[in-house]
């Protein structure tokens, strides 16, 4: 029986890289990743107004509006970077962002408008997207530093700084709104579940007492 080799088995242990090609390799990789995040920012800019309509919370609406403005600014910076690199602002489908936005849409659809749970679903979706973008821009900054282009470094650092500020803003909202127990009577489904558990516990406890009484007799 022939064993199927891994796709990595074809990669030699000592992969020779011509020294003069290293900068070109990094440049191609940077361009590729820039196109990916450019596509991601475009898709996010389309999704944010829909998220804004999905909530009735005025503070959260304002946060999403500011994030939409940031996404537009990030797109402009990326287009400046493409110009500096001599590349047109091409779009490479971002599979990661598409998956995150699809998950966000699914979570929102499963919740009720004007509910705290709906807002929590939006916050969770935004933070997953935010952390993906933070990780991406952080690495892009490092790659730009490797290539030594100060203008590109500066533009990417500005965007990374925006992402960090947005992360703090969303975290503050979450801490203010989801850091205390729900008020009594506001979570009927949870209360029913807790009552059911309590009923089962009392029943089991009563059965245990009866068994002990019989054993003593």
Secondary structure, DSSP 4 states (H G I P E B T S, - for coil): -PPPPPGGGGS-SS----GGGHHHHHHHHHHHHHHHHHHHHHHHHHHHHHHHHT---HHHHHHHHHHHHHHHHHHHHHHHHHHHHT--------HHHHHHHHHHHHHHHTS-TTSHHHHHHHHHHHHHHHHHHHHHHHHHHHHHHHHT-HHHHHHHHHHHHHHHHHHHHHHHHHHHHSSSPPPTTS-HHHHHHHHHHHHHHHHHHHHHHHHHHHHH-
